[in-house]
Amino acid sequence: QVQLVESGGGLVQPGGSLRLSCAASKMIPEIITMDWYRQAPGKQRELVASISRFGSTNYAASVKGRFTISRDNAKNTVNLQMNSLKPEDTAVYLCHVLDRRYNYWGQGTQVTVSS
């Protein structure tokens, strides 16, 4: 079975940057999408960014131009580069991978943007 392990969260000041990484414990065949979600307390889970098996990407309007999703097939990882961070980006960020049979979720990593 596959586990997703996330890293890179932390506390940053407004305008700062963080890079989140998510590594799969083994190769996932027939991937449809690899995604980053976020969820703040009391708020609905939000899709932040996704990348398809073909490399096409999509972003939430609130992060477009600031965040970049990428993947490294050799390392079985998906990354999220977050620049120009704002306090409203504060949330638990969750890695997600969808293949033809299963959904895989990471444990979540906290991102806090504050002075």
C-alpha positions as CSV (number, residue, x, y, z in Angstrom):
1,Q,0.0,0.0,0.0
2,V,1.1,3.6,-0.7
3,Q,1.7,6.3,1.9
4,L,2.3,9.9,1.1
5,V,4.9,11.7,3.3
6,E,4.8,15.5,3.3
7,S,7.5,18.0,4.3
8,G,8.3,21.7,4.1
9,G,5.6,23.3,6.2
10,G,6.4,26.0,8.8
11,L,6.1,29.6,9.9
12,V,7.0,32.3,7.5
13,Q,6.5,36.1,7.3
14,P,4.2,37.7,4.8
15,G,5.9,37.9,1.5
16,G,8.1,34.9,2.2
17,S,8.4,31.5,0.5
18,L,8.0,27.9,1.3
19,R,8.5,24.7,-0.7
20,L,6.3,21.8,0.1
21,S,7.2,18.3,-0.9
22,C,5.2,15.1,-1.0
23,A,6.9,11.7,-1.5
24,A,5.1,8.4,-2.3
25,S,6.4,5.3,-0.5
26,K,6.2,3.4,-3.8
27,M,5.4,4.0,-7.4
28,I,1.8,4.7,-8.1
29,P,0.7,3.4,-11.5
30,E,-1.9,5.0,-13.8
31,I,-1.9,8.4,-12.0
32,I,-4.7,10.7,-13.1
33,T,-3.8,13.8,-11.0
34,M,-1.4,14.9,-8.2
35,D,-2.8,17.7,-6.1
36,W,-2.3,20.0,-3.2
37,Y,-5.3,20.9,-1.1
38,R,-5.5,23.2,1.9
39,Q,-7.9,23.5,4.8
40,A,-8.1,26.2,7.5
41,P,-10.0,25.7,10.7
42,G,-13.8,26.1,10.2
43,K,-13.4,26.3,6.4
44,Q,-14.0,24.0,3.5
45,R,-11.1,22.0,2.0
46,E,-9.9,23.9,-1.1
47,L,-8.1,22.6,-4.1
48,V,-5.0,24.7,-4.5
49,A,-3.1,23.2,-7.4
50,S,-3.1,20.1,-9.5
51,I,-0.9,18.5,-12.1
52,S,-2.1,15.8,-14.5
53,R,-0.3,12.7,-15.8
54,F,0.6,14.7,-18.9
55,G,2.0,17.6,-16.9
56,S,-0.8,20.1,-17.4
57,T,-1.5,22.3,-14.3
58,N,-4.4,24.1,-12.7
59,Y,-4.4,26.6,-9.9
60,A,-7.0,28.2,-7.6
61,A,-7.5,31.8,-8.6
62,S,-6.2,33.0,-5.2
63,V,-2.8,31.5,-5.7
64,K,-2.3,31.8,-9.4
65,G,1.0,33.5,-10.2
66,R,2.3,32.9,-6.7
67,F,2.3,29.1,-6.4
68,T,3.9,26.5,-8.7
69,I,3.1,22.8,-8.7
70,S,5.6,20.3,-10.1
71,R,6.4,16.6,-10.1
72,D,9.5,14.5,-10.2
73,N,8.7,11.1,-11.6
74,A,12.1,9.6,-10.7
75,K,11.7,10.5,-7.1
76,N,7.9,9.8,-6.9
77,T,7.3,13.3,-5.5
78,V,5.0,16.2,-6.1
79,N,6.1,19.7,-5.0
80,L,4.4,23.1,-4.3
81,Q,6.6,26.2,-4.5
82,M,4.8,29.0,-2.6
83,N,6.0,32.5,-3.1
84,S,4.7,35.9,-1.9
85,L,2.8,34.2,0.9
86,K,-0.1,36.0,2.6
87,P,-1.7,35.5,6.0
88,E,-4.8,34.1,4.2
89,D,-2.6,31.3,2.9
90,T,-2.4,29.9,6.5
91,A,-3.8,26.4,6.5
92,V,-3.0,22.7,6.7
93,Y,-1.8,21.7,3.3
94,L,-2.6,18.2,2.1
95,C,-1.0,16.1,-0.6
96,H,-3.4,14.1,-2.8
97,V,-2.8,11.6,-5.6
98,L,-5.6,10.0,-7.7
99,D,-5.0,6.9,-9.8
100,R,-7.6,4.8,-11.6
101,R,-8.4,2.8,-8.5
102,Y,-7.5,4.7,-5.3
103,N,-7.2,8.1,-3.6
104,Y,-4.1,8.7,-1.5
105,W,-3.8,11.4,1.1
106,G,-0.9,12.8,3.0
107,Q,-1.1,13.6,6.7
108,G,-1.1,17.3,6.2
109,T,1.6,19.9,6.9
110,Q,0.9,23.2,8.7
111,V,1.7,26.5,6.9
112,T,1.5,29.6,9.0
113,V,2.0,33.0,7.5
114,S,2.3,35.7,10.2
115,S,4.5,38.5,11.4
